[in-house]
Amino acid sequence: MSRRPKRLTRERSPAPGQMIAVGGHCLHLNRTGTGSPTVVIEAGLGDSSGAWSTTVQPGVAKTTRVCTYDRAGMGYSEPGPLPRTAECFVGELRILLHNGNVPGPYVLVGHSAGGAPVLVFAHEYPAEVAGVVLIESMIPVHAEGSDPASVTNSEAPAATGLEAAATWMLELPA
């Protein structure tokens, strides 16, 4: 029997951060530490900010500002409009950072499927991004029809690959 993670609620456990208005719904933002650049952690598809806020976030907060947040419908955040796409996540994240008074530049950390919105953000707003870290993430590295299993680390795209990856993700069907 498969277990689905329960959506956190304020009744079960108080949110460690703030609820910030992003359009017609609110997202949970947990901001700790001080300094620059600001590290922004984008959790994997089925994760919430809690996956990073107990060990990684406090460790990073010793040297700079770090934020975790919950995408719409995850963790403490309210559901958002459909469809949920990388482009939608990026728009909401940018508004969240602005409305939450979180200054850049940003080092964006994307875990697993969280790498997609990180790459799109870096592509759309390069002047706001100091760096990108991908943890067990996927990025498109070859043209359609190629075998991704044949790619080695030395063949992975450099900074110019970010544009190709972001463009590919923006074109994904909703």
N, C-alpha and C positions, 0 to 999 in steps of 0.2 A: 504494500500500500504506500503510495506516494504522499508525502506531507508537503503542503505548501506553506511558506512562511506567513505568519499572521501579520497583517498590517498593524503597525503600532498605533496606539491611540493615547491621547492625553489622560484618559481615565485609567488605563493600565500602567502607564509609565509616563511621567512628565517629560516633555521634549527638552533636551539639553541646550537647545539654541532658541531661535526666534522664528515666528511665522511671519513671512514677508509677502505682501501682496504682489502678484504677478498677473496683471490683467484681471480676469474674473475669478481667480482662485489664489490660494496662498501656498507657498512652498516653505519647507523647513530648512533653515540655514544655521549651521553650528560653526561659529567663528572663534578661534583661539589663537593665542600668540600675538606677537607684534613683529614688525619689520617688513622688509621688502626684498624680493618679490613675494607676492601672495601665492601660496600653493593652493590649488583648487582640485579636489579629488572627485572624480566622476566614477561612481560605483558601477559594477557590472549589472547586467540586465535584471537579474532577480534580487540584487542586493540593495540595501539602503545605507544611509550614512553610518548606522550603527556598526557595520562591518569594518569601518575604518576609525571610528571615534574612540575606541577603547585603548588601542596600542599605537597605531601609526600616527594619528592626529596629535596626541600628546607629545610623542617623540619629535615630530616636525616642529611643533609649537615652541620647542626649546630654542629654536634658531630663527624662526620667522613666522609670519602670520599664515595660518592654514584654515581652509574652509572645507567642510563636508556639507552636503545637502541631499535632500530627498527629491527625486524627480516626481512629477505629479502622479498621484495615486500610489506612491511608495512610501514606506516608513510613516512619518508624521504628516506628510504633505497631502493636501486635498487633491481629488481627481481633477484632471485638466481636460481640455477639449480634444477630440479625436480628429484626425488620426495622429498617433504619437510617432513622430519621425525624428531622425537626428537633427534635421533643420529646426523642428519644433523645440526639441530639447535645448538647442543652442540659443534660440531666441529667448526662451524662458530663463536660461542661465544668465544671459547677458543682462536681462531686466532685473533678475534676482541680485546680481552683484551690484548693479547700479542702485536699486532701491534699498539694498542692505548696506549701502555705504562701504563697500569693500573695494579699496583702491587697487589698481594694477601697478605695475605689470604683473601678469599671471604666469605661473608655471602650472600647466594643465596636466593632471595625472589621470589617465584613463585605464581602468581595469576591464579586461575582457571586452564585452560589447560596449562598455563605456569609452573605448577608444574611438568609436565612430563619431560621437558628438565632439570629442576633444579635437579630432582632426578637422572637423567642419568648422569649429570655433576658430582654430588657428588659421584656417584658410580665409574665413570671412573677416576676421579682425586681427590681422597680423601685427599691427602696431600696438595691440594690447597684450601680446603674448611674448614672454621672455623665454619660454621653453616648453617642450612637450615631453612627457614621460609616458610610455605605453607599457603596461604590465599584462602579460599574457593576452595581448590584444591582437585583433586581426586587422590587416590592412591589405588592400589589393596591390599586388606588386607586378603583375603581368597582364597582358591583354587577355580578353575572353578566350576560353578554350585551352589555356595553358594549364599545366599541372602544378598547383601550389605546393605540393609535397616535394617538388624538385628544387625549391628555392632554398638557398643557404643564407646565413647571416650576411655574408659578403655581397650577396646579390640584392639585399634589401635596399629600397630606395633611400637616398639621402634627403636633404631638406626639399629638393624639388619634387620628391615623391609625395609630399604632403598635399600639394595642389591636385595632383592626379587622384589621390585617395579621397580628398574632400569632394571633388567633382563627381567621382563615382558614387559616393554615398548620397550626395544630393539628388542623384538621378535614380536612386532605388525606389521601387514602387511603394506606395504607402500601405 
